[in-house]
Amino acid sequence: MRLLLGALLLLSPQVGMACGGLFCDNTTPVNQSAERILFAPTEDGMDMHVRITYAGPPSNFGWLLPVPRDVEYGLSSESLFTQLDQNFAPVFVLRTEIDPGCSDLLRAAPSNESAGFSDAGAGQSDPNEATVQVLSREAVGPYDLVVLLPDSVEALREWLTENEYQIPDTADATLQPYVEMEAAFLALKLLAGSDAGDVQPIRMSFGGSTPAIPIVPTSVAADPDMGILVHLLGQSRAVPNNYRHVKINEAALDWNNRGQNYADVVSQAADEAGGQAFVTDFAGAHNDRLFLGTFEAQQLERVRTIQDPAELLQYVLFSAGLGSNDQDLQRVVRAAISTRGDLTADEVLGCPQCYSDRGDGAEGQAFEVDVELLITSIEEQINEPRERIESLFGENPYLTRLYSTMSAHEMTVDPTFGYNRDLEDKANRRTAIRRVRCFMGRPDFDNAIIETPSGLRVRERDGGNPNVIVRQAGETVRGEGVPGAWVIEEPMAAGQPEVLEDKTEIIESISGINENAGCACDATGTSGTAMLFVFGLLLVPVFRRRERGDELEG
């Protein structure tokens, strides 16, 4: 893979520009599905870290990077962007409350599991039959993470087998005591396509104090509704200077399926704001939640003393606490491995001791590690970038995460950003409550009302939200007529934003709240008696918009 820097754009020293278009061989456009950027003020200007997720040829591609002439550049960290997603991406929680007068409420409660994820207990009518309850399922870094609550070891084994997990035959006796204690189980497997097709992040440093993204050149290689995630460190909340800000219609989210259409709702909201607008995913103190990890000098000296290649790799992969799944570390180690025969560096990384050349005639290909190259790469590609990133977070306690999507025809103005000390924080955890009334002595799930964190409400139909927005290829294909935006605002450098449009009345008119079909609900949709808390499920960060044809930018 060849990384090319070309066509440096001469810019005003007062404005720092991020990455631009992505090209194959500098001439043929490559589909560019998402940009991720971090801006951070420094003593003499600004740092900007960029990660681009793209779809295109795996070799001979290049970045067109418009930058100011005083730019300095180096490597950044893949782990930085992974942890920004894990810690600050929106998390959607659906909590169900059922009128306590209902009978058989637990057996009658519908599953909140998202479509496509199986549940061994779904649809069971026999209350004595063993089941597995899926408490949550989410993408965490390179993993598909699931939290399970089984009634029996047999049910747990069945669920794991159906979901393509490998479980030893001898595991039952070990698992049984935990099942008897009603413990939950966390299951992990790698996500399809993890760590495939991602270029290495880069860092650029420059003078000036205004972050900006040259989105115009990106338009030549942009997919419809390409995601743009901008993280801004500073002393207060960040806002777009020349783009609008929107608050989304949370009543258009698919709460039953973990808000998986979040990117679609944002896309629709941005279109309603003229195609150039951001939403705020998170704004608040980051509280040093990121741990990137580095190698100490004595650890690198220890690397020089280890003679056996397998022992060396085991030490490097685990001694610094970075973890064997750290993508930066894997890249560095892979480049330092040389093999003989058909053995690959990835095979060695998976099991170093399996391929150690012990000189005793044992089977297995031999490999070697270029120790000096490995140490130099760790210092330059892991320690230096991460120490700089940790310093940036230490100097700037506040983090804002802004998200938008844009299609090529909307990329006509480069967005710039500033700070507003007067704005409140914005949490990334969003909790909606599904309120279920009794009808004829049983929970009436078909007419449940979802109350969103913003206070917007919608009546369910057939166990789901009828106002869910879904988009394909930059167009809304489901939920036409449903607003994506709740409030469209003009951000200000100080004070509160100017409200340009408030769609509360439109959203309420299509909510179905005043329809009482099949339900003993009052006009507000709430019960006069206390509601019984049943379960709070599905904590799932939206990482990024799924790429067409395979996979959260969120």
LUMSEZA-179750 format. One line per 4 residues: their letters; for each residue x, y, z of C-alpha. Coordinates in steps of 0.1 Angstrom, whole numbers. Layout:
a> X,Y,Z ~ ...
This chain:
mrll> 0,0,0 ~ 15,33,-11 ~ 7,65,7 ~ 12,96,-13
lgal> 12,133,-2 ~ 5,156,-30 ~ -10,190,-42 ~ -4,209,-10
llls> -28,238,-9 ~ -15,272,2 ~ -38,284,30 ~ -41,313,53
pqvg> -20,307,85 ~ -52,315,105 ~ -70,284,93 ~ -59,248,97
macg> -73,224,70 ~ -78,187,74 ~ -77,159,48 ~ -92,163,14
glfc> -100,138,-14 ~ -88,103,-17 ~ -76,91,-50 ~ -63,59,-66
dntt> -30,65,-83 ~ -37,102,-78 ~ -61,101,-108 ~ -89,76,-103
pvnq> -114,84,-75 ~ -118,58,-47 ~ -151,55,-28 ~ -146,73,5
saer> -172,62,30 ~ -162,81,62 ~ -138,107,76 ~ -127,108,112
ilfa> -108,138,125 ~ -95,151,158 ~ -85,188,163 ~ -66,200,194
pted> -52,234,202 ~ -15,236,210 ~ 7,263,224 ~ 18,274,189
gmdm> -12,264,167 ~ -32,233,163 ~ -28,195,159 ~ -51,176,136
hvri> -53,138,135 ~ -70,121,106 ~ -83,86,99 ~ -101,78,66
tyag> -122,47,60 ~ -124,40,23 ~ -137,14,-2 ~ -115,9,-32
ppsn> -83,-8,-45 ~ -61,-20,-17 ~ -29,-7,-33 ~ -16,23,-52
fgwl> -39,49,-36 ~ -31,83,-24 ~ -44,112,-3 ~ -48,147,-16
lpvp> -40,167,15 ~ -47,205,14 ~ -26,219,42 ~ -11,253,52
rdve> 25,258,42 ~ 37,257,78 ~ 24,221,82 ~ 44,195,101
ygls> 32,159,98 ~ 38,125,114 ~ 19,93,123 ~ -11,91,145
sesl> -28,62,162 ~ -55,38,151 ~ -62,31,187 ~ -70,68,193
ftql> -100,66,169 ~ -111,32,182 ~ -112,45,218 ~ -129,78,207
dqnf> -157,56,193 ~ -159,33,223 ~ -160,61,249 ~ -179,89,232
apvf> -202,75,204 ~ -239,78,210 ~ -253,49,231 ~ -290,41,229
vlrt> -309,25,257 ~ -345,13,256 ~ -361,7,289 ~ -396,-8,292
eidp> -421,-1,319 ~ -453,-21,322 ~ -484,-14,342 ~ -481,-36,373
gcsd> -517,-47,369 ~ -508,-69,339 ~ -505,-106,344 ~ -478,-128,330
llra> -458,-97,322 ~ -424,-112,320 ~ -435,-140,297 ~ -455,-115,276
apsn> -427,-90,273 ~ -414,-89,237 ~ -377,-92,229 ~ -358,-60,223
esag> -332,-79,204 ~ -323,-63,171 ~ -332,-80,138 ~ -305,-104,126
fsda> -294,-114,160 ~ -310,-147,171 ~ -324,-154,206 ~ -329,-191,215
gagq> -358,-181,237 ~ -377,-158,213 ~ -412,-169,206 ~ -413,-196,233
sdpn> -447,-202,248 ~ -437,-226,275 ~ -425,-207,306 ~ -406,-237,318
eatv> -386,-241,287 ~ -350,-230,289 ~ -342,-198,272 ~ -314,-173,267
qvls> -321,-136,271 ~ -299,-112,251 ~ -293,-83,274 ~ -272,-63,250
reav> -253,-66,218 ~ -229,-41,204 ~ -198,-36,183 ~ -168,-29,206
gpyd> -136,-22,187 ~ -129,-53,166 ~ -155,-74,185 ~ -191,-84,183
lvvl> -199,-82,221 ~ -230,-99,235 ~ -242,-101,271 ~ -264,-132,276
lpds> -286,-144,305 ~ -293,-181,301 ~ -318,-203,321 ~ -295,-233,316
veal> -262,-245,303 ~ -280,-263,275 ~ -297,-231,264 ~ -265,-212,265
rewl> -247,-239,244 ~ -275,-238,219 ~ -274,-200,215 ~ -236,-200,211
tene> -237,-228,185 ~ -264,-211,165 ~ -243,-179,165 ~ -212,-197,153
yqip> -193,-196,186 ~ -170,-226,194 ~ -176,-241,228 ~ -157,-271,242
dtad> -177,-302,251 ~ -161,-301,286 ~ -173,-266,294 ~ -207,-275,308
atlq> -194,-284,343 ~ -175,-251,345 ~ -204,-230,334 ~ -231,-247,355
pyve> -223,-230,389 ~ -225,-195,372 ~ -258,-204,356 ~ -272,-215,389
meaa> -261,-181,404 ~ -281,-164,376 ~ -249,-148,362 ~ -249,-132,328
flal> -223,-142,302 ~ -204,-119,278 ~ -195,-134,245 ~ -170,-120,220
klla> -161,-127,184 ~ -144,-106,157 ~ -166,-85,135 ~ -166,-93,98
gsda> -141,-71,80 ~ -124,-58,111 ~ -91,-41,104 ~ -96,-44,66
gdvq> -90,-16,42 ~ -81,11,67 ~ -52,34,60 ~ -29,44,89
pirm> -40,76,106 ~ -17,107,102 ~ -11,138,123 ~ -6,173,110
sfgg> 4,203,131 ~ 2,240,120 ~ -2,275,131 ~ -36,292,133
stpa> -65,287,157 ~ -95,278,135 ~ -101,241,126 ~ -114,236,91
ipiv> -121,206,68 ~ -115,211,30 ~ -146,190,21 ~ -148,204,-14
ptsv> -120,183,-29 ~ -134,153,-10 ~ -166,155,-32 ~ -149,138,-61
aadp> -145,106,-41 ~ -175,107,-18 ~ -202,81,-14 ~ -238,93,-9
dmgi> -243,103,28 ~ -206,100,35 ~ -201,102,73 ~ -180,130,88
lvhl> -169,127,125 ~ -151,157,140 ~ -137,156,175 ~ -126,189,189
lgqs> -105,192,221 ~ -105,225,239 ~ -116,244,270 ~ -153,244,261
ravp> -179,231,237 ~ -172,234,200 ~ -197,245,173 ~ -197,248,135
nnyr> -190,284,124 ~ -205,283,89 ~ -227,252,90 ~ -260,248,108
hvki> -266,227,139 ~ -295,203,142 ~ -312,184,170 ~ -326,152,155
neaa> -361,139,158 ~ -355,111,183 ~ -390,98,176 ~ -377,86,142
ldwn> -350,64,157 ~ -354,26,157 ~ -352,22,195 ~ -361,-14,195
nrgq> -330,-21,174 ~ -305,0,194 ~ -309,31,173 ~ -292,14,144
nyad> -307,39,119 ~ -291,69,137 ~ -270,78,107 ~ -301,78,85
vvsq> -319,101,108 ~ -289,124,109 ~ -286,124,71 ~ -323,133,68
aade> -319,161,94 ~ -289,175,76 ~ -307,175,43 ~ -336,194,59
aggq> -311,220,71 ~ -298,226,36 ~ -274,197,34 ~ -247,214,55
afvt> -253,208,93 ~ -238,189,122 ~ -254,172,152 ~ -236,169,186
dfag> -229,134,197 ~ -211,143,229 ~ -199,175,246 ~ -183,174,280
ahnd> -152,167,301 ~ -134,136,287 ~ -120,128,321 ~ -90,111,306
rlfl> -110,81,295 ~ -85,71,268 ~ -57,47,275 ~ -33,43,246
gtfe> -3,28,263 ~ 34,32,255 ~ 66,12,260 ~ 90,22,288
aqql> 127,25,280 ~ 135,-6,302 ~ 110,-26,283 ~ 126,-18,250
ervr> 160,-27,265 ~ 146,-60,275 ~ 135,-66,239 ~ 171,-65,228
tiqd> 181,-93,253 ~ 155,-119,243 ~ 170,-144,219 ~ 141,-167,211
pael> 118,-150,185 ~ 86,-166,199 ~ 94,-154,234 ~ 103,-120,220
lqyv> 70,-116,203 ~ 50,-127,233 ~ 69,-101,254 ~ 63,-73,230
lfsa> 26,-81,225 ~ 18,-82,262 ~ 44,-64,283 ~ 32,-28,278
glgs> -4,-36,285 ~ -15,-25,250 ~ -32,-58,243 ~ -27,-82,214
ndqd> -56,-66,195 ~ -39,-31,194 ~ -39,-24,157 ~ -9,-1,158
lqrv> 12,-27,177 ~ 1,-54,153 ~ 11,-33,123 ~ 45,-26,137
vraa> 53,-61,148 ~ 40,-75,115 ~ 65,-53,95 ~ 94,-66,116
istr> 87,-103,110 ~ 104,-122,82 ~ 93,-158,74 ~ 105,-188,54
gdlt> 83,-209,30 ~ 46,-203,29 ~ 44,-190,65 ~ 29,-155,68
adev> 35,-128,94 ~ -2,-130,104 ~ 1,-167,112 ~ 31,-160,133
lgcp> 13,-132,152 ~ -16,-156,159 ~ 7,-182,175 ~ 44,-173,178
qcys> 53,-204,198 ~ 37,-226,171 ~ 63,-216,145 ~ 95,-212,166
drgd> 125,-227,150 ~ 139,-248,180 ~ 165,-265,159 ~ 154,-300,171
gaeg> 137,-311,139 ~ 102,-301,151 ~ 77,-293,124 ~ 68,-258,116
qafe> 83,-230,96 ~ 109,-207,111 ~ 106,-169,114 ~ 129,-141,125
vdve> 123,-107,140 ~ 143,-76,131 ~ 148,-64,166 ~ 163,-30,158
llit> 136,-23,132 ~ 110,-33,158 ~ 124,-11,185 ~ 127,19,161
siee> 92,14,149 ~ 78,12,184 ~ 96,45,193 ~ 85,63,162
qine> 51,48,154 ~ 37,41,189 ~ 55,60,216 ~ 59,93,199
prer> 24,97,185 ~ 7,84,217 ~ 28,106,240 ~ 18,136,219
iesl> -19,126,220 ~ -18,121,258 ~ -3,156,261 ~ -31,171,240
fgen> -58,155,262 ~ -40,166,293 ~ -39,203,281 ~ -75,203,268
pylt> -100,189,293 ~ -132,193,271 ~ -142,172,241 ~ -169,178,215
rlys> -179,151,190 ~ -198,165,160 ~ -213,142,133 ~ -228,148,99
tmsa> -232,130,66 ~ -229,147,32 ~ -232,136,-5 ~ -210,150,-32
hemt> -234,177,-43 ~ -236,191,-8 ~ -198,195,-4 ~ -196,231,-17
vdpt> -184,249,15 ~ -155,239,38 ~ -168,237,73 ~ -149,256,100
fgyn> -154,254,138 ~ -151,276,169 ~ -159,274,206 ~ -188,286,227
rdle> -184,287,265 ~ -221,293,271 ~ -234,260,259 ~ -244,231,281
dkan> -229,196,281 ~ -243,168,259 ~ -242,132,272 ~ -237,104,247
rrta> -259,80,266 ~ -296,83,254 ~ -324,65,273 ~ -359,62,259
irrv> -388,46,279 ~ -414,23,264 ~ -445,27,284 ~ -469,-2,282
rcfm> -505,0,294 ~ -528,-29,303 ~ -556,-39,279 ~ -580,-68,289
grpd> -556,-77,317 ~ -525,-81,295 ~ -497,-57,284 ~ -507,-40,251
fdna> -473,-39,234 ~ -488,-31,200 ~ -499,3,214 ~ -469,10,236
iiet> -456,46,237 ~ -419,54,234 ~ -409,85,252 ~ -375,98,240
psgl> -349,117,261 ~ -359,150,244 ~ -396,145,254 ~ -408,136,219
rvre> -431,106,218 ~ -444,80,193 ~ -469,52,195 ~ -456,18,184
rdgg> -475,-3,159 ~ -470,-41,156 ~ -442,-40,182 ~ -421,-13,164
npnv> -418,24,156 ~ -439,32,125 ~ -420,65,120 ~ -385,50,116
ivrq> -364,67,89 ~ -343,45,66 ~ -321,58,37 ~ -303,42,8
aget> -279,58,-17 ~ -286,93,-2 ~ -324,91,-4 ~ -351,83,21
vrge> -368,50,13 ~ -388,46,45 ~ -403,72,67 ~ -410,97,39
gvpg> -428,127,54 ~ -412,120,89 ~ -389,149,99 ~ -353,139,106
awvi> -347,172,123 ~ -365,183,155 ~ -348,217,157 ~ -326,235,132
eepm> -303,261,147 ~ -278,288,137 ~ -248,283,161 ~ -233,314,178
aagq> -198,322,191 ~ -215,332,224 ~ -249,327,240 ~ -276,303,228
pevl> -281,294,191 ~ -308,311,170 ~ -337,287,164 ~ -345,287,127
edkt> -371,260,127 ~ -389,239,153 ~ -408,209,140 ~ -424,198,173
eiie> -459,203,161 ~ -453,182,129 ~ -437,154,149 ~ -465,154,174
sisg> -491,153,146 ~ -477,120,132 ~ -469,104,165 ~ -501,85,169
inen> -503,95,206 ~ -539,107,204 ~ -551,74,188 ~ -566,51,213
agca> -573,21,192 ~ -571,-11,213 ~ -556,7,242 ~ -569,20,276
cdat> -546,50,273 ~ -555,85,283 ~ -547,115,260 ~ -512,117,272
gtsg> -505,80,268 ~ -494,77,305 ~ -509,56,333 ~ -523,71,365
taml> -506,43,384 ~ -470,37,390 ~ -452,19,362 ~ -431,-12,370
fvfg> -395,-12,358 ~ -389,-44,338 ~ -357,-42,319 ~ -331,-18,305
lllv> -315,-32,275 ~ -294,-26,245 ~ -265,-3,253 ~ -249,1,219
pvfr> -225,27,206 ~ -230,38,170 ~ -194,36,156 ~ -198,45,121
rrer> -221,44,91 ~ -221,10,75 ~ -203,8,43 ~ -226,-1,14
gdel> -223,-37,5 ~ -207,-50,37 ~ -210,-36,72 ~ -214,22,126
eg> -203,60,107 ~ -223,71,134
